[in-house]
């Protein structure tokens, strides 16, 4: 029995069609740039973070709640308890984040400071104290005392002239 064969045009057409669909699916252009969250969502996320700090949660870096989850990066939380806070207002938005001015009343010893926080993301939303955000943008972070004590003295690190 002789099988009918398809001409080279049919399989080539199918291959071209599949290749074209694959390219269309994979080439959707540049990803959309990250936009700052809306003012109300950003403000409520910031209030959630500061409320948790005031209630005694002093470990920055974890997620709080869900829908959306809110993460916090604030080295100041580890250092001092928060007695009171007032979100003074939203500042001019950055390209990717929504900044806020906040008046913090710290305890032990009592002190009132004005801080700037930036809120970015969608889910999770991240809340950074401005100083911590700037450090992360430059691939740095504030070292804790444990990290400082665990760092070997500089003389134990080989210098460039020892190679």
C-alpha positions as CSV (number, residue, x, y, z in Angstrom):
1,X,0.0,0.0,0.0
2,X,1.4,3.4,-1.0
3,X,0.9,6.2,1.5
4,X,0.1,9.6,0.1
5,X,2.8,12.0,0.9
6,X,2.4,15.6,1.7
7,X,4.4,18.0,-0.3
8,X,7.2,20.0,1.2
9,X,5.1,23.1,1.3
10,X,2.6,21.8,3.9
11,X,5.2,20.8,6.6
12,X,7.2,24.0,5.9
13,X,4.0,26.1,6.3
14,X,3.2,24.4,9.6
15,X,6.7,24.9,10.9
16,X,6.6,28.6,9.9
17,X,3.3,29.0,11.5
18,X,4.5,27.5,14.8
19,X,7.7,29.5,14.7
20,X,5.7,32.7,14.1
21,X,3.4,32.0,17.0
22,X,6.3,31.2,19.3
23,X,8.0,34.5,18.3
24,X,4.7,36.4,18.9
25,X,4.3,34.9,22.3
26,X,7.9,35.5,23.3
27,X,8.4,39.0,21.8
28,X,5.9,41.2,23.5
29,X,8.2,44.1,23.6
30,X,9.7,45.7,26.7
31,X,8.1,44.9,30.1
32,X,6.0,47.7,31.4
33,X,7.9,49.9,33.8
34,X,7.1,49.6,37.5
35,X,4.7,52.3,38.6
36,X,4.2,53.6,42.1
37,X,1.2,52.3,44.0
38,X,-1.8,54.6,44.3
39,X,-1.7,57.2,47.2
40,X,-4.3,55.5,49.3
41,X,-2.9,52.0,48.9
42,X,0.6,53.2,49.6
43,X,-0.5,55.2,52.7
44,X,-2.5,52.3,54.2
45,X,0.5,50.0,53.6
46,X,2.8,52.4,55.3
47,X,0.3,52.8,58.2
48,X,0.1,49.0,58.5
49,X,3.9,48.8,58.8
50,X,4.2,51.6,61.3
51,X,1.3,50.2,63.3
52,X,3.0,46.8,63.6
53,X,6.2,48.6,64.8
54,X,4.3,50.6,67.4
55,X,2.6,47.3,68.6
56,X,6.0,45.9,69.2
57,X,7.1,44.2,66.0
58,X,10.7,45.3,65.6
59,X,12.0,42.8,63.0
60,X,12.2,44.5,59.6
61,X,12.3,42.5,56.4
62,X,9.3,40.2,56.9
63,X,5.9,40.3,55.2
64,X,2.8,41.5,57.1
65,X,-0.7,40.3,56.2
66,X,-1.9,39.5,52.7
67,X,-3.9,40.9,49.8
68,X,-1.5,42.6,49.4
69,X,1.3,41.4,51.6
70,X,3.4,44.2,52.9
71,X,7.2,43.9,53.4
72,X,9.3,46.4,55.4
73,X,12.9,47.3,55.3
74,X,13.7,49.7,58.1
75,X,16.9,49.4,60.1
76,X,15.6,51.9,62.6
77,X,12.9,49.5,63.8
78,X,15.6,47.2,65.4
79,X,17.2,50.0,67.3
80,X,14.3,51.8,69.0
81,X,10.7,51.2,69.9
82,X,8.0,53.4,68.3
83,X,5.7,55.4,70.6
84,X,3.7,57.3,68.1
85,X,3.6,58.1,64.4
86,X,1.9,60.6,62.1
87,X,1.9,60.3,58.3
88,X,2.4,63.9,57.4
89,X,1.6,63.4,53.7
90,X,2.6,62.1,50.3
91,X,5.5,63.7,48.6
92,X,6.1,64.1,44.8
93,X,6.1,60.6,43.4
94,X,9.3,59.0,42.1
95,X,9.3,57.0,38.9
96,X,8.8,53.7,40.7
97,X,7.9,54.6,44.2
98,X,5.5,56.7,46.3
99,X,7.4,58.7,49.0
100,X,5.8,59.9,52.3
101,X,6.9,62.3,55.1
102,X,6.4,60.7,58.5
103,X,6.8,62.1,62.0
104,X,8.0,59.4,64.3
105,X,8.0,59.6,68.1
106,X,10.7,57.1,69.2
107,X,11.1,55.8,72.7
108,X,14.2,54.9,74.8
109,X,15.1,57.8,74.9
110,X,12.1,59.8,73.7
111,X,12.8,61.7,70.5
112,X,10.7,63.1,67.7
113,X,12.2,62.7,64.2
114,X,10.9,63.3,60.7
115,X,11.6,60.5,58.3
116,X,10.9,59.8,54.6
117,X,9.5,56.4,53.6
118,X,9.1,55.1,50.0
119,X,6.4,52.6,49.1
120,X,6.7,50.5,45.9
121,X,5.4,47.3,44.3
122,X,2.0,45.7,43.9
123,X,1.8,42.4,45.8
124,X,3.9,42.4,47.8
125,X,4.1,46.1,48.5
126,X,7.5,47.1,50.0
127,X,7.9,49.9,52.5
128,X,11.5,51.3,52.9
129,X,12.8,54.0,55.1
130,X,14.5,56.3,52.5
131,X,18.0,55.7,54.0
132,X,17.6,51.9,53.7
133,X,16.2,52.3,50.1
134,X,19.3,54.3,49.1
135,X,21.7,51.8,50.6
136,X,20.0,48.9,48.8
137,X,20.1,50.8,45.5
138,X,23.9,51.0,46.0
139,X,24.2,47.3,47.0
140,X,24.9,48.2,50.6
141,X,23.1,47.7,53.9
142,X,23.4,48.8,57.5
143,X,25.3,46.1,59.4
144,X,23.9,44.9,62.8
145,X,26.3,44.6,65.8
146,X,26.3,40.8,65.3
147,X,27.4,41.2,61.7
148,X,30.1,43.7,62.7
149,X,31.5,41.4,65.4
150,X,31.5,38.4,63.0
151,X,33.6,40.3,60.4
152,X,37.3,39.3,60.6
153,X,39.8,42.1,61.0
154,X,41.0,43.7,57.9
155,X,44.6,42.4,58.3
156,X,43.3,38.8,57.8
157,X,42.0,39.6,54.3
158,X,44.7,39.2,51.7
159,X,45.6,42.4,49.9
160,X,46.0,42.8,46.1
161,X,49.8,42.7,46.5
162,X,49.8,39.2,48.0
163,X,48.7,37.5,44.8
